[in-house]
Amino acid sequence: MEQVVVDYLKDLGISVSAEYCKKIIVSHPDYPSLLGVSDALERLGIPSQIGRIEEEHLSKVEFPFLLHLESARDGLVLIKKKEDLGKDHIDLTQWKGIVLKAESVDKITDTEHNRELKKERLTKRLLLVLTVSLLGALLLPTLQAFSWTSLALLSTSIAGTIVGYILIAKELGVTYKSVESFCNTSTRVNCDKILNSEGAQIVSFFSLSEAVISYFVFQLIVAGIILPITGSNVTYLWVLMAGSALSVPMVIYSLYYQVIKAKTWCKLCMLVNGVLITQAVFFGFLFFNEVIVIEAIEFVPFIFSAFLFLAITASVVVLKEKFQKINKAVNAEIAANRVKYDPEVFAHLLFQGQQVHTSTFDKEMIIGNPKAPFKLLMVANLHCHPCKLAFENVLELVDSFPDQVNAELRFLMSGGNLIHGIMASTYLIQYWKQHIYGIESESDDTQKLIQDWYNRISMQDFEKWYPKDVSIVDSEENILELQHYKWVTDHNIDRTPTHFLNGYQFPSKYGVKDLANLMAGLEGFMPKQKKGFKRKEKELVK
């Protein structure tokens, strides 16, 4: 489901982080469902609609769009053009009239997504640089001492390594669309069935995919590095020929298992077999033409090659195990997040926490839309680094959901150096009251004021940027900073940052970032839930 959605967004011309998009879809409490997809799109800031339509009007919907089919592998089918609605492509008898249509946007509003997208793009560039560098490092020595023997060995080793990577990637759950299309062309072809069978397990801790990648990486190092360095030492050709001879029985067994036992074909396995057979023929040609001669055998290269192969094999097994542990941890986190990001669970925990009196002061420091239904109150200390990070998260949330959330601020009495005998918190609040409160850009200027403080946390520098008239003194009952300090003391808040949502203190296992995953399902839910939980409590008492 999540891959279809990613493909759909890319077809709309929207630049998305595939991994991030998939993660928020699979972390949804109702995964797999259209609601989860819709909420994910809302979080990304992509307008979408889910509706019902009669079949005769389906071709009039603007392409592309998603159909919800019960017979589809992922529940969703991407319709790019009118021809995709034909009987050869989908079975509309399994369609209940549900269509999901999203709109193209120039920019995704989710800040965290945009960070992940930048990381993905950087990673892709680095992988490209790495691939080109490795190929250059392998090909340059071969070209300098060019021979058809070295070129044939290097090319088949590269081909085998690529297929080996694909095999082990499939085993680790990493899929590529082109590979899946290649592997699933007919009912007689089933790569997954072969790769997950007992026949693909050489021993309990060593699988076919590990053997293939280890063998061809070993070949690649020998053919691309060792042979050019040693001046095409014939002993290393003997090493490669011995390995090729040992692979022939494996090819025969692979064909037997697929034809006789499994009664299905694995195209990837056949590619491996093709490379191995090509190499066996090639080494046979070299031997019968006396390019490889017995007199050239040396003992040390064989021992070195054995140690090298064992080192590569051990590294592959260890790395695969590490990746599997990471995958398990990621899957466990996703399963936990489906519970954590359930609005009912969050609302229940929220209403069990401390409720505070949040009536606004005469002059309230608010960032965002004052009429937003969700009021996020942050209690902060101006000399607290976690508060700086938390404030950045608050701003990201308000930017991502400008119509739903605003941020209100309360400050503790701060220590540190004084300016004109005034504490940092007092100075900042007084400056805000004198120069920012009531102006048209109040929200933006409030945000900038606090950001500039946290970016400097220096009284002297801050005073230069934000000078205020220290001669203006309010009457004691109207001093805004005292209202802040008294409110914090009255509610026994002794640590920062502390967050409240609509008057309720955040549950201990939740942070501001988690709200982004809850917003789509939370609006309009909390007031109903508050009454609902009371009814449940009464029923338990009875």
N, C-alpha and C positions, 0 to 999 in steps of 0.2 A: 504493500500500500504506500509506504513512505517513499519508495523509489519512484513510483508512478507520479506522485505529487511533485517530487523534485524535477522529473522530466517535464511535467506540465508547466511548472514555473519557468524553466529554462526555455521552453517552447514559446512562452509569452514574452521572452526577451528580458526576463528578470534575473539579475545576477544574484545567485543564492549560494550560501554555504551548504553543500549537500549534507555533510555530517551534522551540522547544527539543526537543519530543518528536520532531518530524520529523528534526531534525538528528542526534539520537543513533541513530535508526533507520537513516538513510541512511549514517551513518558506520560502521556495523557491518561487520566484515570479510566477513560472509556475506550482505550485502544483495544482492537482496531475498530474504528467507527468514523462515520462522516463528521460527527460532532468534534472528534479529536482533530480532524483535518481542518475543519472550519475554525476552531479555536487557535490552532497553530498559525493559520493565515492571518487571523485577527491580531495575534501577537506580533507577527512580522510587519503589520501595517498594510496588508494586501487586502483590499475590499473583495468580498466574495459573497455568493448567494447559493443556497441550496433550494431547489424547487422541483415540482412535478410538471411534466409536460406530456402531451399526447404524442404518440409515435409519428403521426402524420405531420406534426409541426417540428419534429426534431431537427430536420435538415435546415430549418430557418434560423436555428440558434447560431450565433456567431462562433466560428471556430477559432481556436481549439477549446474544448471543454472536457469534463470528466463524466463518464457514465458509471453508475453503480450497478454492477451485474453480479448476481448471486453465483454464477458459474465461473467468474473470473478468479484467477489465482490469488490476487490481492484485493478482490472486491471492487477495484476501480479499473477502468479502461480509458486510456487517453485517446480521444478522437481529434485528430489533427485536420482531417479534410472529409469531404462528403463520402469519398470512396471507402473510408474506414467504417461506415455504417452498413456496408454490404454484408451479405450472408457469409461470404468467404472470410470475413474478419471477425465478426462477433455474432453471438446468438441472442437476438433481441427478445426471444421468448423468456430469457432469464432476467429481463430488465423490468423493473416495477415503476418506471417513469421518473426516476430520481436523477437529476442532473446537478453537477456542481460547476459553477462558472465563476472564475476569478478575473479581476481586472489587472492590466499591466500597470506597474508603477515605476517611476524613475529611480526611486531610492527607498530602501527598506528602513523603517524607523527604529527597529530593534537595535540598540547600540551594541549589545553583546554579540548579536549576529554579525554586525559589521566588523567587529574585531576578529571574530572567527573566520570571516571571509578573507580578511587581509592575511591572516595566518595561513589559510589554505593556499592562497595565491603565492605567497612567499615559499611555502613548502613545495609547490609544484615547480616553481622556478629553480629551487635548489636541487630538486630531483632531476630536472632536465640538465642542469649544470653537471651534476654527479654522473649521470648516464653518459653525457658527451665526453666528460673527462676520462671516465673508465674506458670507454671505447677507444678514445684517442691513445690512452696509455697502452692498450692492448694491441691496437693496429699499427702504431708507429714503429715498434721494433720489427713487426712482421713485414712491413713495407720496406724497411731499410735492408733487411736480408730476405727479400721476397723469394718465395718458392710456392709452387702449387700445393705442395704437401702441407706447409704451415697454414696457408690460406684455407684449405679444405678442413683441416683440424679445427682451426679457430672458428670458422663459420658454423660447423656442426655443433661445436661446444656451446656457442652463443645461443643457437636455436634450442638445444637441449636445456640450457639454463633457464631460458624464458618459459618454456613449457613446464619445467620443474617448479618455477616460481608460481605459475598459475595453479598447479596442482596443490601446492602447500597453502596457497591463499584460499582456495576453495575449502580446504580442510579446516582453515581457521575462520571461515565464515565471511571472508572478503570476496565480494562478487563484482564482476565487470559485465556490463550489459552486452558487449560484443561477444564475450566468452560464453555467456548464458545462451545467447542466440545461436552460437556455433554448436553448443552441446545439446540443444533441444530442437533438432530439426525434424525428428520423426519419432514415432512410438518405439522404434527399434533401437533408438539411441538414448542412452541414459547414463551420463557420466557419473552423476551422484550415486546411483545404485552400485556401480563398480567400485568407486573410490571409498564408499562407506561399507563395503562388504568385507568378509573375513579374508578373501583372496588378496585384498590390498594391504593386509597387515602381515609383514614379513615375520616379525616376532612381536611380543606383547608391547614392547616399548619403541618399536621401529617400524614405520609404515612405508608404503610404496612412494608416497610423495617425498618423504625425507630422504629415501635412498636415491631418488632421481635427482633432486636438487644437489645433494652431496656429491654424487658421481660427476655431474656435469660442471659444477663449480670447480671440482678438483681438475677435471680436464681443461677447463678454461685457464686456470692458473698455470698448468703445465704447458699448454699449447701457446698461451699468450705471453707468458713471462719467462718460465724456466727454459724452454727450448731456444728462444732468441738469445737469452743471456749465455747459455752454454754452447752456443754455436750448433744447435740442432743435434745435441748428444743422442746417439742412436739408442742408448739404454733407455732413455725416457720414452722413445717410440715403442720399445719393447714393453715398457710399463703400460702404456696406453693400449697396445695390442692385447696384452694379457687381460686387461679389464674388458676390452671389447669381446674377447673370446668367452669370458665368464658371463657376459650379458646375453649371449645367444640363447642359453637355456631359459632365461627369464622371459625372453620374447616368445619362445614356444609355449611356455606356461601361460603367459598373458593371453595368447590367442586361444589356447585350450579352455581357459577359464571363461572367457567371454562367449565363446561359441557353444561349449558343451554344458557348463554349469550355470552361468548367469543368463545365457540366451539373450544377451543384449550387448550393445557395443558402447565403448567409451572412446569418443573421438580424440580426447587428449591422450589417452593411453596409446592409441594407434599412432599419434604423432611421435610419441616417445619411441615406440617400436620402429617407426620409419627412420628416425635418426640413428638408432642403434644398428639397424640392418645396413644403412648406408655406411656407417663407420666400419662395420664388420667386413663389408665388401672392399672398402677402401684399404683397410689394413691387410686383407688378403692379397690385394693387388701389390702393395708395397713389399710383402714378404716374398711372393713368387717372382717379383722382379728384382729381388736381392737388394732392395733399398734398406731393409732391416735384415741384418745378418747376425748369426749366433756369436761370432767372434767378438762382436762389439759390446756384449753384455758386461756390465760392471755391477759389483755387489752394492756399493754405497748408494747409488741412485734409487735402487729398489727399496732399501731400508728407509731412505729419506721420503720416498713417495708413500710408503706405508704409514709413516708418522704423519705426513701431511694429510692424507685421506682420513685418518682417525681424528685428527684435530678438526677438520672441516665437518665431519659427521657429528662429533660431539657438540660443536658449536651450533649446528642446525637443530639438534635435539633440544639443547638447553634454551636456545632462542624461541623455539616453537612452544616449549613449556611456559616460558615467561609470557609470551603473547596470549596463550590460553588462559593464564591466570588473570591477565589484564582484561581479557574478554569477559571472564566470569565476574570480575569486579564491576565492570561496566554494566553487564546485564543485571547484576544484583542491585546496582544503583538505580537503574531504570525501573525495576520492579518496585523498589522502595519509593521512588518518586511518584509512581502511579497512585500510591496510597497518600503520600505526602501532599501531592498537588490536587487531591480531591477537595473541592470547595466545602463539602459537608464536614470532612475531617478537620480542615483548617478552622471553619467557623465554630465547630464544637470546642476545639482547644482554645480558640480566641476568647469565647464567652466564659471559659473556666478561669481566665486570668483576671488580673486586676483591672477594675474599671475606674477611670479617673474623670474628674470634672474638667471639661475642655472648653467651657464657654470662653469666647474670645475676649482678649483685653480690649481696652479702648483703641489701642493701635496694635494690630496683630501683624507679625512678620510672616507673610504668606508668599510662596512661590508657586506660580501656576494659576489655574482658573479657580477663583474663590467659591464658585458655585458647583465645583466638582463633587460628585456623591461620596467619594472616598477621601477622607481627610487623614493624611499621614503626618502624625506629630512626632518630631525628632527632638529629643533632649540631648544637648551636646555640650562639650567642654572645648573651648577654643585652643587649649594646649594639649589636645588628645589626638594622636595620629590615627587610631581606629575611627575617631569621629570624622576625620578628613575623608577616609575611604568610604565610610558609611554615607557621608553627604554626597559624594560622587555617585553612589548607587541610587540615592534618592533623586538626584537630578536626572539620571538616566530613566528612572521609572516615570517621572513627570513628563519628560520629553517623549517617551514611548506611548503614554496614555494621557494626552493633554486634556481630554474631555472627561476623564474619569477620576484622576487623582490630582490633589494639590498637596503641598508640603507646608506645614506650620513648624515654627522653630521656637524652642525654649532653651535658654542658656543657663548653665551653672555659674556661680560666682567663681571666676577664674583667678588663679594666683599669678606668679611671674612678675616681671618688671612692670613698673607703673609709668604712665605718661601724665605729667602734671598732677601726680598723685592719684590717678584714676586707673582702675583695673582694665584689662583688655576687654572683657565682656561688657563692662559699663561704658567704656569709650565707644565700642562698636554699636551698641544699642542706642546711645545718645546721638551718634553721628547719623544712624539710620533715621531716627526720629526727626532730626533737624533738616536733613538733606534729601531723603528718599521717600519717606512716607507721604502718600497723597499725590505723587506725581504720576503722569501717564505711564511711564516705564518702571513703575514701582517694582513689579515682579522681577524683571530682568536685572534691574540695578541691585535689588536685594541679593539675587543669586551671585552677581559679580562681586559685590562687597564681601560676602562670606568666602567665595572662592579665592579672592585675592588675599584674604587673611590667611587661609589655610596654605596657600602657596608660598607665603612668606614666614608666617608665625614670628614676626619681628615687630616689636612695638614701634621702634624708631622708623623703620622703613614704611610701616603702615601709616604712621602719622603724616609722613611726607606725601603719600598718595591721597590720604583722606583727612585733611586738616579740618577741625571743627572749632566752633566758637565755644571755648570753655567758660565764658562768662555767663552763658545762658543757664539758669538754674530753675528747675521746675519745683513746684510745691511738693512736699514729701508724698502726699497722697496720690500725686499724678506721675511719680517717677516710674517710668516703664521698666527700668532694670530691676527695681525693687519688686515689682509684680512678678517678673521672671523668677527671681531668687526665692520669693515667698512661695510661689506655686511649686517649685521644685522641692522645697523643704516640707511643705504641707503633704506632699505625696510620697515622701520618704525615698526619693530617687537618689541613690548614692553611687551609681556607676553609669558610665556613658560609653558608647551611645545607647540610649534606650528609645524604643519606638512604640508608638500607639497607633492603632487604626480605628477610626471612629470612636475613640474613647477607651479602647481595650488594649492592654499591653500585649505585644507580640508573644506568641508561644515560644518557649526556649529553643526549640529546634528549627525555628524559622527566621529568615532574614529578609531584608528589603528586596534582594534579588529574587527570592521565591515568589514574591507577589506578582511578578511578571508572568509566571506560569499559572496564576490563579485568577487574574483579572477577568478573563473571558467568561468564566463560569460563576464569578462571585457577585457581579452586579445584580441587584434585585433579589439576591439569595439570602443575604445575611439577616435582614429584618424578619423574614419568614422563619429562618432557622432558629432565631432567638426564641420565638414563641414555641416552635416545635420542640425544642429541647426541654422547655418548661413542662410541656404536656407529658413528655416521656418520663421526666422525673416524678411527676405526680402519679403516673401509672405504676412506677416502681414502688412508690410508697404504699400504694394500695395493696 
